[in-house]
Amino acid sequence: MLLYYITNRTSFLGTAAHQYAALLRRVADAARAGVDYIQLREKDLTARELERLAHEAVQAVRNNSPITKLLINGRTDVALASGAAGVHLPTGELSASEVRAVWHQCTDANPLVGVSAHTMDDVRCAYSRGADFVVLAPIFEKVNTGAMGIGLEALRAACAGLDSVGDAVPYHCRFAVLGLGGITLANAPACIQAGAAGVAGIRLFQQGDVFETVRRLKEL
């Protein structure tokens, strides 16, 4: 089961400096707790500010876990400069194959590339363009915004590789679909039962005891 923590430092209390420090502590704790992927998603920062934070987050992950991988949201240049494991691409931006082409001009390492998806077409497109995994959202209604979720049936269809008329989509067996959006400890089991390879979230991993959260999720 894959666990994916997506950061948002502005949800922490205090000054900007306190939020910055709190985020790095949470990244370190999440890595030590056993989260598989962490996406640094601080889109309001300048490139220089993001690169600085990314360097520190990469070090926090390396100091606390041999397996956790840090991805940078939408910035291949920052990911490369900071030594991150890869990038997470918003829907409709660069393709995973384009990211890999840029990446391989700079290093022999192969990047981990995740992609956001909101529809079955997005999932198929991400797969065909070389993504390692997709994050399908929102599965459940988002309480803070009132946005309606697409539901578990849509997640089940995406995980099974089926389109709206039941035709099979030829996923590679290693292509993972993760659920995002309103995920809690209470409804995460339903996502796994629907076929999801794991779950992603901000509040799920950023609030409360991340060690207990990961322990309970890993038991599913």
PASEBA-1860 file (N, C-alpha, C; in nm, 3 decimals):
! residues 220
1> MLLYYITN> 0.084/-0.120/0.000/0.000/0.000/0.000/0.088/0.125/0.000 ~ 0.067/0.213/-0.097/0.146/0.335/-0.108/0.081/0.449/-0.031 ~ 0.161/0.521/0.045/0.114/0.636/0.121/0.185/0.760/0.069 ~ 0.108/0.864/0.039/0.159/0.982/-0.030/0.118/1.107/0.046 ~ 0.215/1.171/0.109/0.191/1.295/0.185/0.217/1.414/0.094 ~ 0.119/1.503/0.084/0.129/1.625/0.004/0.136/1.743/0.100 ~ 0.239/1.824/0.088/0.263/1.928/0.189/0.183/2.056/0.165 ~ 0.161/2.127/0.274/0.102/2.261/0.270/0.143/2.332/0.399
9> RTSFLGTA> 0.254/2.402/0.393/0.310/2.462/0.514/0.219/2.569/0.574 ~ 0.133/2.632/0.490/0.049/2.740/0.541/-0.061/2.692/0.635 ~ -0.080/2.560/0.643/-0.180/2.509/0.737/-0.125/2.498/0.879 ~ 0.006/2.516/0.894/0.065/2.518/1.028/0.047/2.656/1.090 ~ 0.038/2.661/1.222/0.021/2.786/1.293/0.153/2.862/1.304 ~ 0.141/2.993/1.327/0.259/3.072/1.355/0.305/3.156/1.238 ~ 0.421/3.214/1.255/0.481/3.299/1.152/0.528/3.215/1.034 ~ 0.568/3.283/0.929/0.620/3.213/0.811/0.739/3.126/0.849
17> AHQYAALL> 0.825/3.177/0.936/0.941/3.099/0.980/0.898/2.976/1.058 ~ 0.798/2.991/1.145/0.747/2.877/1.222/0.685/2.773/1.128 ~ 0.612/2.818/1.027/0.550/2.725/0.932/0.656/2.649/0.853 ~ 0.760/2.718/0.813/0.871/2.658/0.739/0.935/2.546/0.822 ~ 0.966/2.579/0.947/1.029/2.481/1.035/0.936/2.364/1.065 ~ 0.807/2.394/1.085/0.710/2.289/1.114/0.696/2.193/0.997 ~ 0.700/2.246/0.877/0.691/2.161/0.759/0.809/2.067/0.751 ~ 0.929/2.115/0.773/1.047/2.029/0.766/1.043/1.922/0.875
25> RRVADAAR> 0.993/1.957/0.993/0.978/1.856/1.099/0.879/1.749/1.057 ~ 0.768/1.791/0.994/0.666/1.695/0.952/0.718/1.607/0.839 ~ 0.794/1.663/0.747/0.855/1.584/0.640/0.947/1.477/0.701 ~ 1.028/1.516/0.798/1.118/1.421/0.863/1.039/1.312/0.935 ~ 0.935/1.352/1.007/0.853/1.255/1.079/0.781/1.160/0.983 ~ 0.727/1.214/0.874/0.656/1.130/0.777/0.751/1.028/0.715 ~ 0.873/1.071/0.684/0.971/0.977/0.629/1.005/0.869/0.731 ~ 1.028/0.909/0.854/1.062/0.812/0.958/0.945/0.718/0.987
33> AGVDYIQL> 0.823/0.767/0.972/0.704/0.686/0.998/0.680/0.581/0.889 ~ 0.736/0.604/0.769/0.720/0.505/0.663/0.634/0.548/0.546 ~ 0.608/0.680/0.532/0.538/0.729/0.414/0.624/0.701/0.291 ~ 0.562/0.655/0.184/0.639/0.617/0.065/0.683/0.736/-0.018 ~ 0.589/0.830/-0.044/0.618/0.946/-0.126/0.577/1.072/-0.051 ~ 0.656/1.177/-0.070/0.620/1.309/-0.018/0.630/1.408/-0.133 ~ 0.522/1.481/-0.156/0.522/1.583/-0.261/0.536/1.721/-0.196 ~ 0.642/1.792/-0.232/0.659/1.929/-0.186/0.574/2.017/-0.277
41> REKDLTAR> 0.461/2.063/-0.223/0.363/2.136/-0.302/0.343/2.276/-0.243 ~ 0.446/2.357/-0.256/0.443/2.493/-0.200/0.447/2.591/-0.316 ~ 0.335/2.601/-0.386/0.331/2.670/-0.515/0.342/2.821/-0.505 ~ 0.328/2.877/-0.385/0.336/3.022/-0.371/0.479/3.072/-0.359 ~ 0.575/2.982/-0.343/0.715/3.023/-0.327/0.778/3.058/-0.460 ~ 0.876/3.146/-0.456/0.955/3.173/-0.576/1.043/3.052/-0.604 ~ 1.101/3.047/-0.724/1.188/2.935/-0.759/1.304/2.924/-0.661 ~ 1.362/3.037/-0.623/1.476/3.034/-0.530/1.432/2.984/-0.392
49> ELERLAHE> 1.319/3.034/-0.344/1.268/2.990/-0.214/1.234/2.841/-0.215 ~ 1.171/2.798/-0.324/1.135/2.657/-0.334/1.258/2.569/-0.339 ~ 1.360/2.613/-0.413/1.482/2.532/-0.421/1.549/2.520/-0.285 ~ 1.550/2.628/-0.210/1.608/2.622/-0.075/1.532/2.523/0.012 ~ 1.399/2.534/0.012/1.317/2.442/0.090/1.335/2.299/0.042 ~ 1.342/2.281/-0.089/1.357/2.146/-0.145/1.488/2.082/-0.098 ~ 1.596/2.158/-0.099/1.725/2.104/-0.051/1.711/2.055/0.093 ~ 1.648/2.135/0.177/1.633/2.097/0.317/1.539/1.979/0.333
57> AVQAVRNN> 1.434/1.974/0.253/1.340/1.862/0.261/1.405/1.733/0.213 ~ 1.482/1.741/0.106/1.555/1.623/0.057/1.647/1.569/0.167 ~ 1.717/1.660/0.234/1.808/1.616/0.341/1.730/1.555/0.457 ~ 1.615/1.615/0.490/1.533/1.561/0.599/1.486/1.420/0.567 ~ 1.450/1.396/0.442/1.407/1.262/0.402/1.524/1.165/0.409 ~ 1.638/1.203/0.354/1.755/1.115/0.353/1.802/1.080/0.493 ~ 1.787/1.174/0.586/1.832/1.150/0.723/1.739/1.058/0.800 ~ 1.620/1.036/0.747/1.519/0.963/0.825/1.462/0.839/0.759
65> SPITKLLI> 1.490/0.816/0.632/1.434/0.699/0.565/1.517/0.660/0.443 ~ 1.543/0.529/0.426/1.612/0.484/0.306/1.518/0.460/0.189 ~ 1.387/0.469/0.214/1.291/0.432/0.108/1.198/0.546/0.065 ~ 1.175/0.645/0.150/1.083/0.754/0.115/1.141/0.836/0.001 ~ 1.055/0.873/-0.093/1.098/0.952/-0.209/1.027/1.087/-0.208 ~ 1.106/1.193/-0.226/1.052/1.328/-0.230/1.035/1.373/-0.374 ~ 0.915/1.424/-0.405/0.886/1.477/-0.537/0.854/1.626/-0.525 ~ 0.884/1.701/-0.631/0.855/1.844/-0.634/0.738/1.866/-0.728
73> NGRTDVAL> 0.642/1.946/-0.684/0.525/1.973/-0.766/0.561/2.063/-0.883 ~ 0.551/2.009/-1.004/0.555/2.087/-1.126/0.686/2.151/-1.165 ~ 0.794/2.129/-1.090/0.920/2.199/-1.119/1.034/2.097/-1.137 ~ 1.054/2.056/-1.261/1.162/1.962/-1.291/1.297/2.024/-1.260 ~ 1.313/2.154/-1.287/1.441/2.220/-1.261/1.476/2.219/-1.113 ~ 1.377/2.246/-1.028/1.402/2.246/-0.884/1.428/2.104/-0.835 ~ 1.355/2.008/-0.888/1.378/1.868/-0.850/1.520/1.825/-0.881 ~ 1.567/1.859/-0.999/1.704/1.823/-1.038/1.807/1.896/-0.952
81> ASGAAGVH> 1.786/2.024/-0.929/1.883/2.104/-0.853/1.893/2.059/-0.707 ~ 1.783/2.011/-0.652/1.780/1.976/-0.510/1.813/1.830/-0.483 ~ 1.818/1.750/-0.588/1.843/1.607/-0.568/1.719/1.529/-0.530 ~ 1.601/1.583/-0.559/1.476/1.511/-0.532/1.465/1.388/-0.620 ~ 1.376/1.296/-0.581/1.361/1.171/-0.654/1.282/1.187/-0.783 ~ 1.207/1.298/-0.795/1.127/1.315/-0.915/1.032/1.432/-0.902 ~ 0.926/1.428/-0.984/0.831/1.540/-0.988/0.688/1.487/-0.988 ~ 0.598/1.574/-0.945/0.456/1.546/-0.959/0.398/1.650/-1.053
89> LPTGELSA> 0.330/1.604/-1.158/0.281/1.692/-1.264/0.132/1.717/-1.251 ~ 0.091/1.843/-1.245/-0.052/1.873/-1.251/-0.110/1.831/-1.385 ~ -0.241/1.811/-1.389/-0.309/1.772/-1.512/-0.285/1.874/-1.622 ~ -0.253/1.824/-1.742/-0.242/1.911/-1.858/-0.109/1.980/-1.875 ~ -0.011/1.952/-1.790/0.119/2.016/-1.805/0.214/1.922/-1.881 ~ 0.342/1.935/-1.861/0.439/1.849/-1.929/0.403/1.702/-1.910 ~ 0.437/1.621/-2.008/0.416/1.477/-1.994/0.533/1.415/-1.919 ~ 0.510/1.296/-1.865/0.617/1.225/-1.795/0.734/1.198/-1.889
97> SEVRAVWH> 0.706/1.165/-2.013/0.813/1.136/-2.108/0.898/1.260/-2.134 ~ 0.836/1.377/-2.139/0.911/1.501/-2.157/0.999/1.530/-2.035 ~ 0.946/1.505/-1.917/1.025/1.522/-1.796/1.146/1.429/-1.797 ~ 1.124/1.305/-1.836/1.236/1.209/-1.840/1.343/1.253/-1.940 ~ 1.302/1.308/-2.053/1.398/1.354/-2.153/1.486/1.465/-2.097 ~ 1.424/1.559/-2.026/1.500/1.668/-1.963/1.591/1.612/-1.853 ~ 1.535/1.524/-1.773/1.607/1.466/-1.660/1.733/1.393/-1.707 ~ 1.720/1.316/-1.813/1.833/1.235/-1.861/1.941/1.316/-1.930
105> QCTDANPL> 1.913/1.443/-1.956/2.018/1.532/-2.006/2.112/1.573/-1.893 ~ 2.065/1.555/-1.769/2.142/1.601/-1.653/2.197/1.488/-1.567 ~ 2.133/1.373/-1.571/2.174/1.263/-1.484/2.132/1.130/-1.544 ~ 2.200/1.024/-1.504/2.164/0.890/-1.550/2.050/0.831/-1.468 ~ 2.020/0.893/-1.355/1.913/0.842/-1.269/1.779/0.855/-1.339 ~ 1.687/0.766/-1.304/1.553/0.769/-1.362/1.458/0.835/-1.263 ~ 1.387/0.940/-1.303/1.298/1.008/-1.208/1.170/0.931/-1.182 ~ 1.116/0.951/-1.064/0.981/0.905/-1.032/0.885/1.016/-1.073
113> VGVSAHTM> 0.785/0.982/-1.153/0.692/1.084/-1.204/0.549/1.045/-1.172 ~ 0.484/1.127/-1.090/0.342/1.111/-1.061/0.264/1.219/-1.135 ~ 0.137/1.191/-1.160/0.052/1.284/-1.234/-0.084/1.294/-1.167 ~ -0.138/1.415/-1.160/-0.274/1.435/-1.109/-0.375/1.397/-1.216 ~ -0.484/1.334/-1.175/-0.590/1.294/-1.268/-0.725/1.322/-1.204 ~ -0.820/1.361/-1.289/-0.956/1.388/-1.241/-1.061/1.309/-1.316 ~ -1.022/1.252/-1.428/-1.113/1.173/-1.511/-1.042/1.048/-1.561 ~ -1.121/0.956/-1.618/-1.061/0.836/-1.675/-0.971/0.872/-1.792
121> DDVRCAYS> -1.007/0.973/-1.869/-0.921/1.017/-1.979/-0.786/1.064/-1.927 ~ -0.787/1.135/-1.813/-0.661/1.179/-1.753/-0.574/1.060/-1.714 ~ -0.638/0.957/-1.657/-0.565/0.838/-1.615/-0.501/0.770/-1.736 ~ -0.580/0.751/-1.841/-0.527/0.686/-1.961/-0.414/0.768/-2.023 ~ -0.430/0.900/-2.024/-0.328/0.986/-2.082/-0.198/0.977/-2.002 ~ -0.209/0.981/-1.869/-0.090/0.971/-1.785/-0.017/0.841/-1.809 ~ -0.092/0.732/-1.819/-0.032/0.602/-1.845/0.039/0.599/-1.980 ~ -0.029/0.646/-2.083/0.026/0.640/-2.218/0.147/0.730/-2.236
129> RGADFVVL> 0.158/0.834/-2.150/0.269/0.929/-2.162/0.380/0.900/-2.062 ~ 0.377/0.783/-2.000/0.493/0.737/-1.924/0.498/0.766/-1.777 ~ 0.384/0.801/-1.714/0.385/0.825/-1.570/0.407/0.696/-1.493 ~ 0.463/0.708/-1.373/0.479/0.592/-1.285/0.350/0.563/-1.209 ~ 0.275/0.669/-1.178/0.149/0.651/-1.105/0.063/0.775/-1.124 ~ -0.065/0.763/-1.094/-0.155/0.878/-1.094/-0.222/0.891/-0.958 ~ -0.259/1.014/-0.928/-0.338/1.043/-0.809/-0.472/1.094/-0.859 ~ -0.576/1.014/-0.837/-0.710/1.046/-0.885/-0.788/1.120/-0.777
137> APIFEKVN> -0.846/1.235/-0.814/-0.912/1.319/-0.713/-1.019/1.408/-0.777 ~ -1.113/1.457/-0.691/-1.130/1.418/-0.550/-1.223/1.297/-0.539 ~ -1.188/1.202/-0.457/-1.272/1.082/-0.441/-1.396/1.116/-0.357 ~ -1.375/1.183/-0.245/-1.485/1.219/-0.156/-1.505/1.370/-0.155 ~ -1.621/1.412/-0.108/-1.648/1.555/-0.096/-1.544/1.620/-0.006 ~ -1.493/1.734/-0.050/-1.393/1.806/0.028/-1.465/1.903/0.122 ~ -1.457/1.873/0.250/-1.533/1.948/0.350/-1.498/2.095/0.348 ~ -1.371/2.128/0.330/-1.328/2.268/0.338/-1.373/2.351/0.218
145> TGAMGIGL> -1.406/2.287/0.105/-1.445/2.362/-0.015/-1.587/2.329/-0.061 ~ -1.640/2.217/-0.018/-1.771/2.175/-0.064/-1.770/2.110/-0.201 ~ -1.650/2.092/-0.259/-1.639/2.029/-0.390/-1.685/1.884/-0.383 ~ -1.769/1.844/-0.475/-1.821/1.708/-0.475/-1.715/1.610/-0.523 ~ -1.713/1.492/-0.463/-1.620/1.390/-0.504/-1.672/1.311/-0.624 ~ -1.580/1.247/-0.694/-1.619/1.166/-0.810/-1.668/1.028/-0.767 ~ -1.636/0.988/-0.643/-1.691/0.866/-0.587/-1.605/0.742/-0.604 ~ -1.641/0.642/-0.527/-1.564/0.517/-0.526/-1.580/0.437/-0.655
153> EALRAACA> -1.694/0.450/-0.722/-1.712/0.374/-0.846/-1.615/0.423/-0.954 ~ -1.594/0.555/-0.959/-1.497/0.609/-1.054/-1.357/0.562/-1.020 ~ -1.325/0.556/-0.892/-1.195/0.504/-0.850/-1.181/0.357/-0.887 ~ -1.287/0.281/-0.862/-1.284/0.138/-0.894/-1.262/0.116/-1.044 ~ -1.330/0.194/-1.127/-1.315/0.180/-1.271/-1.173/0.215/-1.315 ~ -1.117/0.321/-1.257/-0.982/0.361/-1.293/-0.880/0.255/-1.252 ~ -0.898/0.199/-1.133/-0.805/0.097/-1.085/-0.815/-0.032/-1.165 ~ -0.935/-0.061/-1.214/-0.955/-0.183/-1.293/-0.914/-0.163/-1.437
161> GLDSVGDA> -0.887/-0.038/-1.475/-0.851/-0.012/-1.613/-0.969/-0.021/-1.706 ~ -1.083/0.032/-1.664/-1.204/0.027/-1.747/-1.248/0.167/-1.782 ~ -1.296/0.184/-1.905/-1.351/0.314/-1.940/-1.501/0.314/-1.912 ~ -1.569/0.419/-1.953/-1.710/0.436/-1.917/-1.801/0.331/-1.976 ~ -1.756/0.261/-2.081/-1.841/0.156/-2.140/-1.787/0.017/-2.109 ~ -1.691/0.011/-2.016/-1.643/-0.118/-1.971/-1.531/-0.179/-2.054 ~ -1.475/-0.102/-2.147/-1.364/-0.154/-2.226/-1.235/-0.148/-2.146 ~ -1.155/-0.251/-2.159/-1.031/-0.257/-2.082/-0.927/-0.159/-2.136
169> VPYHCRFA> -0.856/-0.097/-2.042/-0.743/-0.011/-2.076/-0.617/-0.090/-2.042 ~ -0.521/-0.101/-2.134/-0.407/-0.191/-2.113/-0.301/-0.135/-2.019 ~ -0.334/-0.123/-1.891/-0.235/-0.075/-1.795/-0.122/-0.176/-1.780 ~ -0.004/-0.122/-1.758/0.106/-0.207/-1.715/0.081/-0.243/-1.569 ~ 0.122/-0.360/-1.528/0.090/-0.407/-1.393/0.153/-0.320/-1.284 ~ 0.257/-0.242/-1.318/0.322/-0.160/-1.217/0.264/-0.018/-1.211 ~ 0.165/0.012/-1.291/0.105/0.145/-1.292/0.004/0.154/-1.179 ~ 0.026/0.248/-1.088/-0.056/0.256/-0.968/-0.151/0.374/-0.974
177> VLGLGGIT> -0.272/0.353/-0.921/-0.371/0.460/-0.906/-0.393/0.481/-0.756 ~ -0.371/0.604/-0.709/-0.391/0.639/-0.569/-0.512/0.730/-0.557 ~ -0.583/0.717/-0.446/-0.698/0.802/-0.421/-0.661/0.924/-0.339 ~ -0.721/1.039/-0.374/-0.696/1.165/-0.305/-0.827/1.242/-0.295 ~ -0.840/1.322/-0.190/-0.956/1.410/-0.179/-1.053/1.363/-0.073 ~ -1.047/1.424/0.044/-1.135/1.386/0.153/-1.102/1.251/0.216 ~ -0.980/1.203/0.195/-0.941/1.072/0.250/-0.917/1.085/0.400 ~ -0.975/0.993/0.477/-0.957/0.987/0.621/-0.924/0.843/0.660
185> LANAPACI> -0.890/0.824/0.785/-0.867/0.688/0.834/-0.994/0.604/0.824 ~ -1.109/0.670/0.831/-1.236/0.597/0.826/-1.270/0.550/0.686 ~ -1.241/0.630/0.583/-1.281/0.590/0.448/-1.167/0.535/0.362 ~ -1.044/0.540/0.413/-0.931/0.485/0.337/-0.950/0.336/0.304 ~ -1.007/0.254/0.396/-1.028/0.113/0.361/-1.114/0.095/0.236 ~ -1.214/0.182/0.217/-1.300/0.171/0.101/-1.223/0.197/-0.028 ~ -1.125/0.285/-0.022/-1.042/0.312/-0.140/-0.958/0.190/-0.175 ~ -0.905/0.125/-0.075/-0.824/0.005/-0.101/-0.913/-0.107/-0.153
193> QAGAAGVA> -1.032/-0.121/-0.097/-1.126/-0.223/-0.145/-1.168/-0.196/-0.289 ~ -1.166/-0.068/-0.330/-1.199/-0.033/-0.468/-1.084/-0.061/-0.564 ~ -0.969/-0.099/-0.510/-0.856/-0.134/-0.595/-0.742/-0.037/-0.595 ~ -0.752/0.072/-0.519/-0.645/0.171/-0.517/-0.516/0.110/-0.463 ~ -0.405/0.152/-0.521/-0.274/0.105/-0.474/-0.231/0.177/-0.347 ~ -0.304/0.282/-0.312/-0.271/0.357/-0.192/-0.355/0.482/-0.184 ~ -0.323/0.567/-0.086/-0.398/0.691/-0.066/-0.301/0.807/-0.048 ~ -0.351/0.925/-0.085/-0.273/1.047/-0.073/-0.353/1.149/0.006
201> GIRLFQQG> -0.284/1.244/0.065/-0.356/1.347/0.138/-0.265/1.453/0.195 ~ -0.325/1.565/0.228/-0.255/1.671/0.301/-0.286/1.655/0.449 ~ -0.412/1.682/0.486/-0.451/1.675/0.627/-0.432/1.535/0.684 ~ -0.452/1.434/0.602/-0.439/1.296/0.649/-0.304/1.273/0.716 ~ -0.198/1.333/0.660/-0.063/1.311/0.712/-0.007/1.432/0.786 ~ -0.068/1.548/0.769/-0.012/1.669/0.826/-0.074/1.704/0.961 ~ -0.188/1.645/0.992/-0.252/1.670/1.120/-0.240/1.546/1.209 ~ -0.231/1.568/1.338/-0.228/1.456/1.431/-0.095/1.384/1.432
209> DVFETVRR> -0.097/1.262/1.483/0.023/1.179/1.498/0.047/1.101/1.370 ~ 0.145/1.143/1.292/0.169/1.078/1.163/0.214/0.934/1.180 ~ 0.281/0.903/1.288/0.326/0.765/1.312/0.205/0.673/1.332 ~ 0.108/0.719/1.409/-0.013/0.639/1.430/-0.095/0.629/1.302 ~ -0.103/0.739/1.227/-0.175/0.738/1.100/-0.115/0.635/1.005 ~ 0.015/0.637/0.989/0.082/0.543/0.898/0.064/0.400/0.947 ~ 0.077/0.379/1.079/0.061/0.244/1.133/-0.077/0.188/1.100 ~ -0.180/0.269/1.119/-0.316/0.221/1.094/-0.341/0.199/0.945
217> LKEL> -0.287/0.283/0.861/-0.305/0.266/0.718/-0.232/0.143/0.667 ~ -0.112/0.120/0.718/-0.034/0.005/0.674/-0.098/-0.127/0.717 ~ -0.187/-0.122/0.814/-0.256/-0.243/0.858/-0.370/-0.282/0.765 ~ -0.410/-0.193/0.676/-0.524/-0.221/0.588/-0.488/-0.330/0.487
END
